[in-house]
Amino acid sequence: MRNFVWMFTLLSFLVACTSMNQIDGYERVALPSILSAGDTVAATKTNGDRHYIKLVSVSDDAIVGTHLPEGDFGTVSMGAVVGSGITIPANEIASIEVETIDGAKTTLAIAGGIVLLPFAILGLFMGAAAGDL
């Protein structure tokens, strides 16, 4: 049980390294200048549908991607099958968020891992010595 708690703690540090960032002013610039193939985005259409997708291609007129499972940020692809494709015309995008690596969270996760690693190793040795393993 103790090992599970350690693993869960370490994994939670690593999951916290990304965040969704709202893109403002995307209407005034060409989409390819701010988005590229491979980006993970949450796009909200003007009709209210919200799609969590991995971009396959980006043009001035539309974004094309594949649906992803529900995101860590509560984003749901409305009624879509995971892996199915979608094309969203640029004029139907109400808002768009891009998933990015958060430098501060990543630094804290690495520092936390460095600090916690000796304690995890010590716990394993003490558990083995006590016969718990």
TAGIBEL-V150941 format. One record per run of one state. SS is the DSSP state (H for helix, E for strand, - for the rest). FROM is the first residue (numbers start at 0). LEN is the number of residues. If there is no record, write none. Layout:
# TAGIBEL-V150941
[[SS,FROM,LEN] [SS,FROM,LEN]]
This chain:
# TAGIBEL-V150941
[[-,0,1] [H,1,14] [-,15,2] [E,17,5] [-,22,3] [H,25,3] [-,28,2] [H,30,3] [-,33,6] [E,39,6] [-,45,4] [E,49,9] [-,58,3] [E,61,6] [-,67,17] [E,84,5] [H,89,3] [E,92,9] [-,101,1] [H,102,28] [-,130,3]]
